[in-house]
Amino acid sequence: MNWDQVKGSWKEFRGKVKAQWGDLTDDDLDRMAGERDQLVGRLQQRYGCTREEAERQVDSWSQTLH
């Protein structure tokens, strides 16, 4: 699934994001509003991973969506 589809249906995907990355808060999800770069940045912040690792995780996760 491409990221434009995720962004366009963000309210539907919030739960899936929260299930995948449980350390993200509802406030985090509100602030990112479906923006991929915001998600990557929050993952870096919450999980202490590199930008490349966070991007890999987001790409891998988005490919599992149907």
C-alpha positions in Angstrom: 0.0 0.0 0.0 1.4 3.4 -0.8 1.8 6.0 1.8 -0.7 8.4 0.2 -3.4 5.8 0.9 -2.3 5.5 4.5 -2.3 9.2 5.0 -5.7 9.6 3.4 -7.2 7.0 5.8 -5.1 7.9 8.8 -8.0 7.4 11.3 -8.4 3.8 10.1 -4.6 3.1 10.4 -4.0 4.7 13.8 -4.9 1.5 15.5 -2.6 -0.6 13.3 0.2 1.9 14.0 -0.4 1.7 17.7 -0.5 -2.1 17.6 2.8 -2.2 15.7 4.6 0.4 17.9 2.9 0.4 21.3 5.2 3.1 22.7 3.7 5.7 20.5 1.1 7.8 22.4 -2.3 9.0 21.1 -0.8 12.5 21.1 2.1 11.3 18.9 -0.5 9.8 16.5 -2.5 13.0 16.4 0.6 15.1 15.7 1.9 13.0 12.9 -1.5 13.0 11.1 -0.4 10.3 8.6 2.8 12.0 7.7 5.5 9.3 7.0 8.4 11.5 8.0 6.7 12.3 11.3 6.2 8.6 12.0 9.8 7.9 11.2 10.9 10.7 13.5 8.7 9.5 16.4 10.1 6.0 16.0 13.6 7.3 16.3 12.7 9.3 19.4 10.7 6.6 21.2 12.8 3.6 20.2 16.2 5.1 19.9 16.8 3.7 16.5 18.6 5.3 13.5 16.6 7.1 10.8 17.5 4.3 8.4 16.2 1.6 10.8 13.0 3.6 11.4 12.4 4.0 7.7 13.0 0.3 7.1 10.4 -0.5 9.8 7.8 1.9 8.3 8.4 0.5 4.8 8.1 -3.1 6.0 5.0 -2.3 8.0 3.3 -0.4 5.1 3.9 -3.3 2.7 1.9 -5.6 5.0 -1.2 -3.5 4.8 -4.1 -4.5 2.5 
